[in-house]
Amino acid sequence: MYLKQFTVQNYRNLQELKIDFAPNVNIFIGKNAQGKTNLLEAIYFLALTRSHRTSSDKELIAFGKDFANLTGQVQKSQVELDLRILLTKKGKKVWLNRIEQAKLSKYVGQLNAILFSPEDLDLIKGAPALRRKFMDQEFGQINAEYLYFASKYHQVLAQKNNYLRQIVRGEAHDLVFLDVLSDQLAGIAAEIIVRRFKYLNYLSRYAGKAYAQISSESEKLTLEYQPSIADIQLTDNTEQIYQKVLANFKQNRPVEIKKGTTLSGPHRDDLAFMLDGKNAHLYGSQGQQRTIALSVKLAEIQLVHQLTDEYPLLLLDDVMSELDHSRQSALLNYIHGKTQTFITTTDLAGISWEIIKAPRVYRIQSGNISLEKGEANG
């Protein structure tokens, strides 16, 4: 799949843009704070209906404007799609082929995009919340059911935690209602956990192969899901996981009431990146951690292709300068001829030109984009 044409109105500092993209490699040059990251964020938002930088959609609307509008023409192997998102202060609406969609789950997944930014290099060494966000974002765009259950889980979790706080304040006393909420949450949690196990199993295989290809190291990379409820196993089915989560909720109920919060579940789970059985979060060198992060991104591309039979868009936000020549070469060789790729950079000097063939190069300045002329355009 590839994004043929993209129009932007009032998205951060991007006021009015209409761009025809090349199906292979598109490079955006510009100094910092000119709009390069905003453009990639807008493409990502068109695909997933959410930003990777903020949870507040209102921040995306240009200052002094009432709305932001994104439209894209997408070419897939079998079909052409028209996508549109309208953002207002009241919320967002989405259209697929000019028909408004009542549910975001009917829209998300039509265009798949994988983003790789310098922050992703912190995926291994960063906090567990980063890895949970990674799972929810990536699995949500390839499986509508996962997206639905993840959204529902956070709704019921917020409801349960709010009720726990009411009990702490003495404003509520109905423990039967608390058990009902715990039962609902356990059921949804089981649906999420069984899917995380499934997709991480695929991702682990692909990431292990990518790590072996691009690393001179001899270690074996595996990804391990770490549920906050210790006795949950990969081999458990949905019903078994539900029973274990529910039993854990019942066991922890006195402590949860005391603390006013839910102590276990998918919102407390983690993901470990293991090199020869050792957690790279604790024992990996910076070079190993960067190679793992790159391997995981390459694995995501392969996973999306396996599940959708289409390669996703790849958005590389100022990440080339963070990778040495060997890792750049590994990345560019892996995606060559497969994915439509968008690269942002402050200059062209650090890019491995021997691999990129005839890219389309743009210059971004103060939110305006112009096609750059010169040898880089082929």
Secondary structure, DSSP 8 states (H G I E B T S, - for coil): -EEEEEEEEEETTEEEEEEE--SSEEEEE--TTSSHHHHHHHHHHHHHSS-SS-S-GGGGB-TT-SEEEEEEEEE-SS-EEEEEEEEETTEEEEEETTEEESSGGGTTTSS-EEEE-GGGGGTTTS-HHHHHHHHHHHHHHH-HHHHHHHHHHHHHHHHHHHHHHHHHTTS---HHHHHHHHHHHHHHHHHHHHHHHHHHHHHHHHHHHHHHHH-S----EEEEEE-SSTT--TT--HHHHHHHHHHHHHHHHHHHHHHTS--SSGGG-EEEEEETTEEHHHH--HHHHHHHHHHHHHHHHHHHHHHHSS--EEEEES-GGGS-HHHHHHHHHHHTTTS-EEEEES-STTS-TTT--S-EEEEEETTEEEE--SGGG-
